[in-house]
Amino acid sequence: MARIVMKFGGTSVKDIGRIKNVALRVKAERDRGNEVAVVVSAMAGATNQLVAWCNEISPLHDPGEYDTVVATGEQVTIGLLAMALQEIGVPARSWCGWQIPVVTDGTHSKARIKTIDTPEMVERMEAGEVAVVAGFQGIGPGNRITTLGRGGSDTSAVAAALKADRCDIYTDVDGVYTTDPRIVPKAKKLDKITYEEMLELASVGAKVLQIRSVEMAMKHRVRVQVLSSLEDKPGTLVCDEDEIVEKELVSGIAYSRDEAKITLVRVPDRPGIAAAIFGPLAEAAINVDMIVQNVSDDGKSTDLTFTVGTADLARARKVVEDAKAVLGYEDLRADSDVVKVSVIGVGMRSHPGIAQKMFHTLASEGINILVISTSEIKISVLIEEKYTELALRALHTAYGLDAA
Protein backbone atom coordinates (compact mmCIF):
# COMPACT_ATOMS: atom_id res chain seq x y z
CA MET A 1 0.00 0.00 0.00
CA ALA A 2 1.22 3.47 -0.88
CA ARG A 3 0.00 6.93 0.01
CA ILE A 4 -0.44 8.96 -3.16
CA VAL A 5 -1.51 12.54 -3.90
CA MET A 6 -3.02 12.91 -7.38
CA LYS A 7 -3.21 16.37 -8.92
CA PHE A 8 -5.37 17.27 -11.93
CA GLY A 9 -5.05 20.57 -13.80
CA GLY A 10 -7.70 22.70 -15.46
CA THR A 11 -7.74 20.86 -18.79
CA SER A 12 -8.22 17.57 -16.94
CA VAL A 13 -11.41 18.86 -15.28
CA LYS A 14 -12.62 21.27 -17.96
CA ASP A 15 -16.12 19.74 -18.19
CA ILE A 16 -18.35 17.15 -16.52
CA GLY A 17 -17.13 14.37 -18.81
CA ARG A 18 -13.50 15.04 -17.86
CA ILE A 19 -14.40 15.22 -14.16
CA LYS A 20 -16.07 11.80 -14.40
CA ASN A 21 -12.95 10.48 -16.11
CA VAL A 22 -10.82 11.83 -13.25
CA ALA A 23 -13.11 10.06 -10.76
CA LEU A 24 -12.48 6.76 -12.57
CA ARG A 25 -8.71 7.38 -12.44
CA VAL A 26 -8.91 8.02 -8.71
CA LYS A 27 -11.05 4.92 -8.15
CA ALA A 28 -8.55 2.77 -10.06
CA GLU A 29 -5.71 3.99 -7.84
CA ARG A 30 -7.75 3.33 -4.72
CA ASP A 31 -8.75 -0.13 -5.99
CA ARG A 32 -5.04 -0.99 -6.12
CA GLY A 33 -5.08 -0.67 -2.35
CA ASN A 34 -3.50 2.77 -2.12
CA GLU A 35 -4.51 5.65 0.12
CA VAL A 36 -5.41 8.61 -2.08
CA ALA A 37 -5.87 12.36 -1.81
CA VAL A 38 -6.66 14.52 -4.83
CA VAL A 39 -5.74 18.15 -5.52
CA VAL A 40 -7.56 19.88 -8.37
CA SER A 41 -7.47 23.16 -10.24
CA ALA A 42 -10.44 25.17 -11.45
CA MET A 43 -12.12 24.08 -14.67
CA ALA A 44 -10.21 25.34 -17.73
CA GLY A 45 -11.11 28.97 -18.40
CA ALA A 46 -12.90 29.49 -15.08
CA THR A 47 -10.06 31.43 -13.43
CA ASN A 48 -9.65 33.66 -16.48
CA GLN A 49 -13.34 34.56 -16.29
CA LEU A 50 -13.11 35.34 -12.58
CA VAL A 51 -10.05 37.53 -13.15
CA ALA A 52 -11.84 39.36 -15.96
CA TRP A 53 -14.79 40.11 -13.70
CA CYS A 54 -12.47 41.52 -11.03
CA ASN A 55 -10.78 43.77 -13.57
CA GLU A 56 -14.14 44.89 -14.94
CA ILE A 57 -15.36 45.91 -11.50
CA SER A 58 -12.15 47.70 -10.58
CA PRO A 59 -8.79 47.71 -12.42
CA LEU A 60 -7.15 48.70 -9.12
CA HIS A 61 -9.06 46.16 -7.03
CA ASP A 62 -8.40 45.17 -3.43
CA PRO A 63 -5.98 42.19 -3.70
CA GLY A 64 -7.63 40.42 -0.76
CA GLU A 65 -11.07 40.56 -2.35
CA TYR A 66 -9.51 39.50 -5.66
CA ASP A 67 -8.29 36.31 -3.99
CA THR A 68 -11.72 35.75 -2.48
CA VAL A 69 -13.22 35.79 -5.96
CA VAL A 70 -10.65 33.79 -7.94
CA ALA A 71 -10.40 31.06 -5.28
CA THR A 72 -14.02 30.06 -5.96
CA GLY A 73 -13.08 28.26 -9.17
CA GLU A 74 -11.43 25.43 -7.27
CA GLN A 75 -14.32 25.25 -4.79
CA VAL A 76 -16.67 24.34 -7.66
CA THR A 77 -14.34 21.64 -8.95
CA ILE A 78 -13.71 19.90 -5.63
CA GLY A 79 -17.44 19.68 -4.92
CA LEU A 80 -18.20 18.24 -8.37
CA LEU A 81 -15.36 15.71 -8.17
CA ALA A 82 -16.41 14.58 -4.68
CA MET A 83 -19.94 14.04 -6.02
CA ALA A 84 -18.58 12.10 -9.02
CA LEU A 85 -16.56 9.83 -6.72
CA GLN A 86 -19.53 9.22 -4.44
CA GLU A 87 -21.63 8.37 -7.51
CA ILE A 88 -19.29 5.45 -8.37
CA GLY A 89 -19.10 4.18 -4.81
CA VAL A 90 -15.96 5.91 -3.57
CA PRO A 91 -16.24 7.68 -0.19
CA ALA A 92 -15.03 11.24 -0.73
CA ARG A 93 -15.16 14.64 0.91
CA SER A 94 -14.10 18.03 -0.47
CA TRP A 95 -11.84 20.48 1.36
CA CYS A 96 -11.06 24.13 0.65
CA GLY A 97 -7.55 25.35 1.37
CA TRP A 98 -8.62 27.15 4.53
CA GLN A 99 -10.25 23.97 5.89
CA ILE A 100 -7.08 21.85 5.80
CA PRO A 101 -5.62 24.46 6.56
CA VAL A 102 -2.94 25.50 4.07
CA VAL A 103 -1.34 28.42 5.91
CA THR A 104 0.37 31.06 3.76
CA ASP A 105 1.94 34.47 4.09
CA GLY A 106 -0.15 37.56 3.32
CA THR A 107 1.06 38.24 -0.24
CA HIS A 108 -2.26 38.10 -2.06
CA SER A 109 -2.30 36.48 -5.52
CA LYS A 110 1.30 35.31 -5.03
CA ALA A 111 1.20 33.81 -1.54
CA ARG A 112 3.80 31.30 -0.39
CA ILE A 113 2.92 28.28 1.74
CA LYS A 114 4.28 28.45 5.29
CA THR A 115 2.74 25.28 6.75
CA ILE A 116 0.16 22.69 5.83
CA ASP A 117 -1.63 20.68 8.51
CA THR A 118 -2.35 17.21 7.17
CA PRO A 119 -3.57 15.15 10.20
CA GLU A 120 -7.23 15.43 9.20
CA MET A 121 -6.47 14.57 5.61
CA VAL A 122 -4.25 11.63 6.59
CA GLU A 123 -6.91 10.34 8.99
CA ARG A 124 -9.50 10.39 6.20
CA MET A 125 -7.14 8.60 3.82
CA GLU A 126 -6.37 5.90 6.39
CA ALA A 127 -10.11 5.39 6.81
CA GLY A 128 -10.47 4.78 3.07
CA GLU A 129 -11.97 8.15 2.21
CA VAL A 130 -10.60 10.25 -0.64
CA ALA A 131 -9.82 13.81 0.39
CA VAL A 132 -10.50 16.16 -2.54
CA VAL A 133 -8.51 19.33 -1.88
CA ALA A 134 -8.67 22.70 -3.63
CA GLY A 135 -5.34 23.67 -5.13
CA PHE A 136 -4.07 27.22 -5.66
CA GLN A 137 -5.44 28.55 -2.36
CA GLY A 138 -4.74 28.87 1.33
CA ILE A 139 -5.37 31.11 4.30
CA GLY A 140 -3.18 34.01 5.37
CA PRO A 141 -2.96 36.46 8.26
CA GLY A 142 -6.30 37.63 9.61
CA ASN A 143 -8.00 34.46 8.33
CA ARG A 144 -8.10 35.92 4.83
CA ILE A 145 -8.23 33.67 1.78
CA THR A 146 -5.05 33.79 -0.32
CA THR A 147 -4.06 32.37 -3.71
CA LEU A 148 -0.66 31.08 -4.78
CA GLY A 149 -0.45 32.50 -8.30
CA ARG A 150 -0.61 30.78 -11.67
CA GLY A 151 0.44 27.14 -11.44
CA GLY A 152 -0.15 27.22 -7.69
CA SER A 153 -2.10 23.97 -7.72
CA ASP A 154 1.13 22.09 -8.49
CA THR A 155 2.66 23.63 -5.38
CA SER A 156 -0.44 22.75 -3.34
CA ALA A 157 -0.18 19.12 -4.48
CA VAL A 158 3.49 18.80 -3.57
CA ALA A 159 2.83 20.40 -0.19
CA ALA A 160 -0.01 17.95 0.43
CA ALA A 161 2.35 15.10 -0.48
CA LEU A 162 5.02 15.91 2.12
CA LYS A 163 3.98 12.80 4.06
CA ALA A 164 3.04 10.75 1.01
CA ASP A 165 5.03 8.27 -1.05
CA ARG A 166 4.49 10.05 -4.34
CA CYS A 167 2.77 13.02 -5.98
CA ASP A 168 1.24 12.24 -9.38
CA ILE A 169 0.59 15.35 -11.48
CA TYR A 170 -1.80 14.72 -14.36
CA THR A 171 -1.76 17.18 -17.21
CA ASP A 172 -2.36 17.40 -20.96
CA VAL A 173 1.12 16.02 -21.76
CA ASP A 174 2.29 12.51 -20.97
CA GLY A 175 5.62 13.37 -19.38
CA VAL A 176 8.78 15.44 -19.61
CA TYR A 177 10.44 15.48 -23.04
CA THR A 178 14.03 16.20 -24.07
CA THR A 179 12.68 19.34 -25.75
CA ASP A 180 9.43 20.74 -27.13
CA PRO A 181 8.04 17.95 -29.41
CA ARG A 182 5.98 20.53 -31.30
CA ILE A 183 9.23 22.00 -32.63
CA VAL A 184 11.45 18.90 -32.62
CA PRO A 185 9.42 15.83 -33.72
CA LYS A 186 12.31 13.55 -32.68
CA ALA A 187 12.07 14.65 -29.04
CA LYS A 188 11.72 11.70 -26.67
CA LYS A 189 10.05 11.27 -23.33
CA LEU A 190 12.27 10.81 -20.30
CA ASP A 191 11.56 7.96 -17.88
CA LYS A 192 13.27 9.81 -15.03
CA ILE A 193 14.77 13.25 -14.46
CA THR A 194 16.51 14.69 -11.40
CA TYR A 195 15.06 17.48 -9.30
CA GLU A 196 17.95 19.75 -10.29
CA GLU A 197 17.42 19.17 -14.01
CA MET A 198 13.66 19.68 -13.74
CA LEU A 199 14.21 22.87 -11.77
CA GLU A 200 16.52 24.22 -14.45
CA LEU A 201 14.09 23.21 -17.22
CA ALA A 202 11.21 24.93 -15.41
CA SER A 203 13.29 28.06 -14.84
CA VAL A 204 14.18 28.47 -18.52
CA GLY A 205 10.82 27.96 -20.14
CA ALA A 206 9.56 24.38 -19.79
CA LYS A 207 5.88 24.61 -18.80
CA VAL A 208 5.35 21.02 -17.61
CA LEU A 209 5.76 21.83 -13.91
CA GLN A 210 5.55 25.12 -12.03
CA ILE A 211 8.97 26.13 -10.70
CA ARG A 212 7.86 26.61 -7.07
CA SER A 213 6.45 23.09 -6.98
CA VAL A 214 9.78 21.68 -8.16
CA GLU A 215 11.65 23.73 -5.54
CA MET A 216 9.42 22.33 -2.80
CA ALA A 217 9.69 18.77 -4.11
CA MET A 218 13.48 19.01 -4.18
CA LYS A 219 13.70 20.54 -0.72
CA HIS A 220 11.50 17.87 0.88
CA ARG A 221 12.48 15.00 -1.49
CA VAL A 222 8.90 14.40 -2.65
CA ARG A 223 8.90 12.03 -5.63
CA VAL A 224 6.79 13.60 -8.40
CA GLN A 225 5.42 11.80 -11.43
CA VAL A 226 4.12 13.66 -14.51
CA LEU A 227 1.41 11.77 -16.42
CA SER A 228 -1.30 12.34 -19.01
CA SER A 229 -4.87 12.63 -17.77
CA LEU A 230 -6.11 11.67 -21.24
CA GLU A 231 -4.02 8.55 -21.91
CA ASP A 232 -3.18 5.59 -19.67
CA LYS A 233 0.57 5.35 -20.22
CA PRO A 234 3.75 5.70 -18.13
CA GLY A 235 4.93 9.21 -17.36
CA THR A 236 8.16 10.80 -16.14
CA LEU A 237 9.40 10.49 -12.56
CA VAL A 238 11.10 13.53 -11.01
CA CYS A 239 13.34 12.15 -8.30
CA ASP A 240 16.66 12.27 -6.48
CA GLU A 241 19.81 11.81 -8.53
CA ASP A 242 20.58 8.60 -6.62
CA GLU A 243 17.52 6.92 -8.17
CA ILE A 244 18.91 7.31 -11.69
CA VAL A 245 21.53 4.66 -12.38
CA GLU A 246 22.74 5.80 -15.81
CA LYS A 247 22.81 9.57 -16.03
CA GLU A 248 22.72 11.28 -19.42
CA LEU A 249 25.27 13.98 -20.24
CA VAL A 250 22.41 16.19 -21.42
CA SER A 251 18.81 15.52 -20.40
CA GLY A 252 17.02 18.32 -22.18
CA ILE A 253 17.09 21.48 -24.23
CA ALA A 254 14.69 24.25 -23.25
CA TYR A 255 13.91 27.66 -24.66
CA SER A 256 12.19 30.81 -23.47
CA ARG A 257 10.74 33.50 -25.73
CA ASP A 258 9.98 35.62 -22.65
CA GLU A 259 13.29 37.47 -22.92
CA ALA A 260 14.29 41.02 -23.78
CA LYS A 261 17.82 42.42 -24.03
CA ILE A 262 18.97 45.85 -22.88
CA THR A 263 22.45 47.17 -23.69
CA LEU A 264 23.90 50.28 -22.09
CA VAL A 265 26.62 51.72 -24.33
CA ARG A 266 29.75 53.36 -22.88
CA VAL A 267 28.92 53.20 -19.20
CA PRO A 268 31.64 54.76 -17.01
CA ASP A 269 33.81 51.94 -15.65
CA ARG A 270 33.98 52.81 -11.98
CA PRO A 271 33.31 50.99 -8.69
CA GLY A 272 29.64 50.82 -7.79
CA ILE A 273 28.27 51.33 -11.29
CA ALA A 274 26.70 47.85 -11.44
CA ALA A 275 24.96 48.43 -8.10
CA ALA A 276 23.71 51.80 -9.39
CA ILE A 277 22.16 50.07 -12.40
CA PHE A 278 20.71 46.92 -10.86
CA GLY A 279 19.69 48.40 -7.50
CA PRO A 280 16.81 50.49 -8.93
CA LEU A 281 15.72 47.54 -11.08
CA ALA A 282 15.51 45.32 -7.99
CA GLU A 283 13.56 48.01 -6.13
CA ALA A 284 11.09 48.04 -9.03
CA ALA A 285 10.70 44.24 -8.65
CA ILE A 286 12.24 43.64 -12.09
CA ASN A 287 14.16 40.37 -12.28
CA VAL A 288 17.43 40.50 -14.21
CA ASP A 289 18.67 37.25 -15.70
CA MET A 290 21.72 37.15 -17.98
CA ILE A 291 24.45 39.79 -17.63
CA VAL A 292 27.57 40.41 -19.73
CA GLN A 293 30.07 43.28 -19.53
CA ASN A 294 32.74 44.34 -22.03
CA VAL A 295 35.37 46.83 -20.89
CA SER A 296 36.81 49.24 -23.49
CA ASP A 297 40.49 49.33 -24.41
CA ASP A 298 41.11 52.50 -22.43
CA GLY A 299 39.51 51.00 -19.33
CA LYS A 300 37.35 54.07 -18.79
CA SER A 301 34.01 52.79 -20.09
CA THR A 302 32.12 49.55 -20.62
CA ASP A 303 29.19 48.21 -22.59
CA LEU A 304 26.83 46.36 -20.25
CA THR A 305 24.12 43.98 -21.51
CA PHE A 306 21.44 42.27 -19.43
CA THR A 307 18.11 40.54 -19.98
CA VAL A 308 14.70 40.96 -18.36
CA GLY A 309 11.30 39.39 -18.96
CA THR A 310 9.52 40.74 -22.02
CA ALA A 311 6.65 42.01 -19.87
CA ASP A 312 9.15 44.04 -17.81
CA LEU A 313 10.99 45.63 -20.75
CA ALA A 314 9.11 48.94 -20.80
CA ARG A 315 9.39 49.38 -17.02
CA ALA A 316 13.07 48.40 -17.00
CA ARG A 317 13.82 50.83 -19.77
CA LYS A 318 12.09 53.66 -17.90
CA VAL A 319 13.93 52.87 -14.66
CA VAL A 320 17.31 52.99 -16.41
CA GLU A 321 16.45 56.07 -18.49
CA ASP A 322 15.31 57.93 -15.36
CA ALA A 323 18.73 57.24 -13.83
CA LYS A 324 20.74 58.27 -16.92
CA ALA A 325 22.11 61.42 -15.28
CA VAL A 326 23.55 59.34 -12.45
CA LEU A 327 24.71 56.39 -14.57
CA GLY A 328 26.25 58.50 -17.34
CA TYR A 329 25.87 55.99 -20.16
CA GLU A 330 25.95 57.16 -23.78
CA ASP A 331 23.06 55.17 -25.29
CA LEU A 332 20.43 52.54 -24.43
CA ARG A 333 19.50 49.84 -26.92
CA ALA A 334 16.62 47.42 -26.36
CA ASP A 335 15.70 44.28 -28.29
CA SER A 336 12.78 41.92 -27.63
CA ASP A 337 13.34 39.74 -30.73
CA VAL A 338 15.56 37.34 -28.83
CA VAL A 339 15.19 33.88 -27.30
CA LYS A 340 17.12 32.04 -24.59
CA VAL A 341 18.16 28.47 -25.41
CA SER A 342 19.49 26.25 -22.62
CA VAL A 343 21.24 22.87 -22.54
CA ILE A 344 20.70 21.04 -19.24
CA GLY A 345 22.15 17.89 -17.70
CA VAL A 346 23.73 16.64 -14.47
CA GLY A 347 26.39 14.95 -16.60
CA MET A 348 27.99 18.36 -17.15
CA ARG A 349 29.51 18.12 -13.69
CA SER A 350 31.94 15.40 -14.73
CA HIS A 351 32.26 15.71 -18.51
CA PRO A 352 34.13 18.53 -20.30
CA GLY A 353 33.28 19.78 -23.77
CA ILE A 354 29.52 20.28 -23.35
CA ALA A 355 29.74 24.04 -23.85
CA GLN A 356 32.17 23.71 -26.76
CA LYS A 357 29.76 21.39 -28.57
CA MET A 358 26.92 23.90 -28.09
CA PHE A 359 28.96 26.81 -29.43
CA HIS A 360 30.32 24.78 -32.36
CA THR A 361 26.84 23.52 -33.31
CA LEU A 362 25.33 27.00 -33.33
CA ALA A 363 28.28 28.42 -35.26
CA SER A 364 27.98 25.72 -37.92
CA GLU A 365 24.35 26.80 -38.45
CA GLY A 366 25.36 30.45 -38.76
CA ILE A 367 23.72 31.42 -35.47
CA ASN A 368 25.39 34.23 -33.54
CA ILE A 369 25.47 34.10 -29.73
CA LEU A 370 24.54 37.40 -28.07
CA VAL A 371 24.93 36.51 -24.37
CA ILE A 372 26.14 33.43 -22.46
CA SER A 373 25.44 32.32 -18.89
CA THR A 374 26.23 29.06 -17.10
CA SER A 375 25.50 27.15 -13.93
CA GLU A 376 26.75 23.79 -12.67
CA ILE A 377 24.32 21.82 -14.86
CA LYS A 378 23.13 24.41 -17.41
CA ILE A 379 24.48 26.47 -20.29
CA SER A 380 22.22 29.22 -21.65
CA VAL A 381 22.72 31.41 -24.69
CA LEU A 382 20.73 34.33 -26.05
CA ILE A 383 20.20 34.27 -29.82
CA GLU A 384 17.97 36.00 -32.35
CA GLU A 385 14.38 34.78 -32.08
CA LYS A 386 14.18 33.82 -35.76
CA TYR A 387 16.72 31.02 -35.20
CA THR A 388 14.79 29.28 -32.39
CA GLU A 389 13.62 26.19 -34.26
CA LEU A 390 16.89 25.73 -36.13
CA ALA A 391 18.90 25.97 -32.90
CA LEU A 392 16.69 23.50 -31.00
CA ARG A 393 16.79 20.88 -33.76
CA ALA A 394 20.51 21.22 -34.33
CA LEU A 395 21.39 20.98 -30.63
CA HIS A 396 18.98 18.09 -30.07
CA THR A 397 20.78 16.11 -32.77
CA ALA A 398 24.25 17.19 -31.69
CA TYR A 399 23.77 15.86 -28.17
CA GLY A 400 22.36 12.53 -29.38
CA LEU A 401 18.87 13.14 -28.03
CA ASP A 402 16.90 12.31 -31.20
CA ALA A 403 14.48 9.39 -30.78
CA ALA A 404 15.29 6.37 -32.93
N, C-alpha and C positions, 0 to 999 in steps of 0.2 A: 504494500500500500504506500502511495506517495501523496503528499499534500501539494496541490497544484493550483496556481492562480492563472485563470484564463482571461485574457483581455481582448475585447473586440472593438475595433474602430468604427467610425461613422458609416463607412461604406458597407461594413458587415451587418449593420442594423438599420439600413436606410429605409426599409419598409417592413410591413408585417410579415411578408414571405421570408425575408432575410432573418428577421428576429426568430421566427419559428425554426429556421435552419440552425441558428445559433443554439437554440434550446436542444435540438437533437445532438449537436456536437457536445454540449455540456453533459447531456444524459449518457452519451457513449463513454465519456471519460469517467463519469461516476460509476457506470456499470462495470468498468474495469476494476473497481474496488478502491478507487482513489477518492480522497477528500478534495472537494472543489470549492473555490470561490471564484466569482466572475466580476471583472471590472469592465464597464462599458462606457463608450462615448455617447454623445447625442446623435440622433439620426442625421445622416448626411444632409447638409444644408440648413439644419435647424439653428445652429449657432450663428451662422451668417445672417439669418433672418432676425434673430434676437439682437445682434449687434446693430443691424440696420435700423431697427426700431429705436434703440437707444440713441443713435446718432440723429434720427429724425426728430425725436423729442427735444434733444439738447446736444449740440456738437461738443459743448464743454460740460458734459454730464458729471455728476458725482460718481467717482470710481467705485464707491461702496455699493451704491444702488445699481450701477452697471453690473457688478458681480452678482447681485441678487437676481437680476433678470437673466443673464446668460447662463447661470447655473441651472436654470429650470429645464434646459434641454436634456441633460442627463437624468433628471428626476423622472421625466416621461419614459425614457428608455428602460430604466431599471424596473419600473412598475410593470411595463408591458412584458419584459423578459421574465420576470417572476411569475406573471400570469401564464405565460407560454409554458414554462417549466411545470407549473402546477397542473396544467391541462394534460400533460403527458405523464403524470404520475410522479414527478420529482418534487419533493418538499423544497420550497424556496421562499426566501424573504428578501425584500429590497431594503437597501440602506443608503441614505444620503451621506455625503462626506462628514457633515456635522454630527451625525448619529454614531459614527464609529468610535471616537471622532478622529479625523485627520486634522491635526493642529498645525497651523501655518503662521508665518509672520504676517504683518499687516499691509504688505505691498499688494494692493488690489490689482487684479488682472495679470500679475506676474508673481504671485506669492510662492514662497518656498516652504516645503514641508519641514517642520521642526520635529514633530513626533507623530506616531500613529499608534493608537491603542488597539491591539488586535485580540484581546482575550475573549470578547463577546463573539467575534467572528470565528475564532478558532473553536470555541465551544459549540457553535452551531455546526461547523464542519465536522467535528468529531461525532456529533449526534446524527450525521447523515443529511443535514440540511445544506442547501447551496445558498451561500450569501451572495447576493447580487448588489455590487457596490458601485456607486456613481463615481466615475473618474473625473479629473479636471477640477475638482472642488474640495474645499476644506473649510475650516473655521479659524478665524484670526482673533486678535485682541478685541475685547468688548463683545464677544460672541457674534461677530459679524461674519457673514458668508464671504469666502474668498475664492478666487479661481487661480489656476496655476499657469495660465497662458496656453497658447496653441501647442498641441502635442502633450498637454499636461496629463492626459489619461494614461499615457505610457509610464510617466513618473508615478502616478497613483498606483498602477499595477505592480511596479517593482517595489514600491514602499509596502504594499499589502503582502508582498511575497517574501519579506525579510525573514519570516519563520517558516517558509515553505521550501519544498525541494526544487521547485522550478517555476518560472513565470513564462507562460506561453502567450505570445502576442500575435494575434490573428489579424491579418491585413489583406490588402488587395494584391499583394505580391507573395510569391511562395518561398521567399528566403532572401538572403543577401548574395548579390552577384558580384563578380570581379569588376564589373563596371556597368554602366547603364545599358541594358540589352536593347533598348529602343534605338540607341546609336551604334552599338557594336553587337551585331547579331550573334557573334561567336562568344559572347560573354557566357560564363558558366556559373552555376550556383555553388556556393561554398557549403560544405557539410558542417564545418566549424570555423569560428573566427575568434580571436582573442578579444578581451575587453579593450585593450589598448588600441588594437587595429580598428575596432568598431567605433571607438571614441574619435579617432582621427578621421575615419570616413564620415561620421556624422558632423564633425566640425567643419569639413570642407565641402559639404554639399549633398552627401547621401541622405535621402529623405526616409529611409526605411525605419529608423528609430530616432526618437527625439534625444538630443544630446544630454539633457539633464537626467533622463532615465538611464542612459548608459553610464554616466558618472556615478549614479547611485548604485547601480548593479555592480560596478567595479569596486566601489568602496566597501560594499557589504558582501561581495562575492555571491550574488544572486545569479544562478544560471538562467539565462533568458533564451527562449527558442522563438524564432520568427517563422510563422507558417501562413499559408493561404486559408482564408475563411471560405473560399469558393471551391477549392479542390482538396481532396484527401490525399496528400502526398507529404513526404518528409520535408522539413524546413532546414533552417540553419541555426546551430547552437552557438550562442555567444557565451564564452566560458573562460576559465583561467588558462593561462599559457601551458600549465602542466598537463592539461587534459588533451593537448594536441601533440601527438607523438612526432609526426613528420611536419615540420614547419616550412611553409613556402617562403622563398626569398621575398617575393612580392605577393600580397594577397588581393590587392585591389587598386583600381585607378579611379579617382573621383574628380569631379569638376564642379565649379560654382560660378554661375553667371552673375551672382549678386556681388560684384566687385566693381569698384571705381578707383582710378589712379589719380593722385594729385602730385605734381612735381613743383617744387619751389626752386626757382633758378637763381643762382648766385646769392645764396644765403651767407651772411658773414660767419666765418669759421672761428667761433669764440666759445669759451666754456659757458655752459648754461643755455645755449641756443636751442638744443633739442627739448629741454624742459620747457622753454618758453613757447615752443610750437605745440608740443603734445599735452602740456598741462591744461590749456584752455579747451582742447578737444575732449579731454577726460572729464572736465567740469561740465561740458555740454552733453555728457553721456554718449559720446561718439566713440565707438570701438575702432581702434587702428590695428590693422593686421600686419601686412608685410612692410618692411622698411629697408631702404637702401640709400647709402650716402656716398657721393663721389667728391673728393676734395680736389680743388684746382691745383695747377702746377705751382702757383705762387703761395699756396697755403693760406690765403686770406679769405677765400670763399668756397662754398660747396653747393652742389645741387643735391637736394634731398627729395626722395620719392617715397610715398607711402600709399597704402590702400585703405579704403573704408567701404562699408556696405553701400550699394547703389542708392538705397533710400536715404542715406545720410550725406550724400554728396553735396547737395545744396547747402545744408546746414554747416558742413565741414568747411566748405569754401567760404561761407560768410564769416565763420569764426576766424579763419586764417587771414582773410582780407581785412577784417576789423583790427587785427593786430599787426598790420603791415608796417606801421610807423615804428613799432617796437622791434619787430623781427628784421626789418631792413632788407628783405629779399627784392630781387629785381623784377621777377615775373612769376605768375602762377598759371600752370597749365593743368587742365583737368581732362580726363578721358574715361568714359563709361563703356566704351566698346572693347572691353577686355574680359578675360575669363581666367580663373585660377585652375590649373590642372595639378593634381597631386598623386604621387606614387607612394603606396603605403605597404609596409610589411615588417614584421618583427625580425625577419631574417637580415635586415639591414645592419643590425647590431654586430653581426659577426662576419659579414661578407662585404669586401670592398668592391667598388666598381659600379654600384647601383646608380649613383648620380651620373657618372660618366656615360653610362648606357642611355640614360634619359636625355642628356644634352646632345649626344651623338645622333640619337634617333630623330630628335626635333630638327637638328641642323640638316640632316639628310633629306628632310621633307621641306626645307626652306622656311622653317618657322623660327622667327626671332624671339628670344627670351628677353622680357622686359625687366622682371624682378625675380629673385630667387630667395626662398627661405627654407630652412631645414629644421627638423627635430630628430630625436633618436631613431624614430621609425617612419619618418615622412620627409619627402622632398616635394616642395611646391614651387611651381613657376607661374608667372603671369605672362600670358600671350595675347595676341589680338583675337577677339571673339570669333572672327570669321574662320579661324583655324581649329575650332573646338573639335569637330568630328574627325578631322584628319589626324589631329594629335592623339585623341583617344584610341583610334583604331591602330595607329602606328605603334604606340606604346604598349597596347594590349598584346600585339603580336611580338614585339621585341622582348617582352618579359616572359614569353611562353605561356600566356594565359588563355589563348584561343582554345575553345572546346573542339574536340576531335570531330 
